Structures are given as C-alpha cells and as structure tokens.
Amino acid sequence: MATTLYVKQGCPWCDAAEEKLHELGVPYERREVRSNPEFFREMREISGQSKAPVLDFDGRILADFGPEELPAFLKG
C-alpha cells in the first residue's frame, strides 16, 4: 500500500497531519510542494486544489484536512 503526504513547509495543519500519521503508525512518503514544482503539480492534479495537506492513501485522496479526520479515513 502506497501512502503519500503532500505538505507545505511551515504549515501547522501539515505538521499536525504528520504527527497524527506517526501516532497512528502509518508509514508515508513526504512530498514538500513549495520547494518542488513537480510535487505541487501532482498535488493539484490529484486533489483539484492548491491547499495542503493532501493525503494519497493507496489511491484514495483526502484533501485540505485536519488530523482528527485521519482515523476514519484510513479505516475506509
């Protein structure tokens, strides 16, 4: 299962999302979109927006979310 988290450096919601994923024991690839235009393009393509964080959890997308949304989303 592939999990990718798109984040913006300095974004408190992104930091909270990363903390929650660590707490839940979910491994993921971190992609910082401000410093990498390709990652930003990918994030916009899969989510339809430019806000972060965006989580791609095995092809299921959760965009512009708070950490409290993660447990239910990850359960499917």
C-alpha positions as CSV (number, residue, x, y, z in Angstrom):
1,M,0.0,0.0,0.0
2,A,1.4,3.4,-1.0
3,T,0.8,6.4,1.1
4,T,2.0,9.9,0.1
5,L,1.5,13.1,2.1
6,Y,1.8,16.4,0.3
7,V,2.8,19.2,2.7
8,K,3.9,22.9,2.7
9,Q,6.9,23.8,4.9
10,G,5.7,25.9,7.8
11,C,2.1,24.8,7.5
12,P,0.7,24.0,11.0
13,W,-2.0,21.7,9.6
14,C,0.6,19.8,7.7
15,D,2.7,19.4,10.8
16,A,-0.4,18.1,12.7
17,A,-1.1,15.7,9.9
18,E,2.4,14.3,10.1
19,E,2.2,14.0,13.9
20,K,-1.1,12.1,13.6
21,L,0.2,9.7,10.9
22,H,3.2,9.0,13.2
23,E,0.9,8.4,16.2
24,L,-1.2,6.0,14.1
25,G,1.9,4.2,12.9
26,V,1.2,4.9,9.2
27,P,4.3,5.0,7.0
28,Y,4.3,7.5,4.2
29,E,6.3,9.4,1.7
30,R,6.5,13.1,2.5
31,R,6.4,15.5,-0.5
32,E,7.1,19.2,0.2
33,V,5.3,21.2,-2.5
34,R,6.7,24.7,-2.0
35,S,10.2,23.7,-3.0
36,N,9.3,21.2,-5.7
37,P,7.1,22.3,-8.6
38,E,6.5,18.7,-9.7
39,F,5.1,17.7,-6.3
40,F,2.9,20.8,-6.3
41,R,1.6,19.9,-9.8
42,E,0.9,16.3,-8.6
43,M,-0.9,17.6,-5.5
44,R,-3.1,19.9,-7.6
45,E,-3.8,17.1,-10.2
46,I,-5.0,14.6,-7.6
47,S,-6.9,17.0,-5.3
48,G,-8.1,19.7,-7.6
49,Q,-6.7,22.4,-5.3
50,S,-3.6,24.1,-4.0
51,K,-4.2,23.7,-0.3
52,A,-2.2,21.3,1.9
53,P,-2.1,18.8,3.4
54,V,-3.2,16.3,0.9
55,L,-3.0,12.6,1.6
56,D,-3.0,9.9,-1.1
57,F,-3.7,6.7,0.7
58,D,-3.5,3.9,-1.9
59,G,-5.3,6.0,-4.4
60,R,-7.9,7.4,-2.1
61,I,-7.5,11.2,-1.7
62,L,-8.1,13.3,1.4
63,A,-7.5,17.0,0.7
64,D,-7.2,20.0,3.0
65,F,-7.9,18.0,6.2
66,G,-7.5,18.2,9.9
67,P,-5.7,15.4,11.8
68,E,-9.0,14.4,13.5
69,E,-10.3,13.2,10.1
70,L,-7.4,10.7,9.6
71,P,-8.5,7.7,11.7
72,A,-11.9,7.4,10.0
73,F,-10.5,8.0,6.5
74,L,-7.7,5.4,7.0
75,K,-10.3,2.8,8.1
76,G,-12.1,3.3,4.8
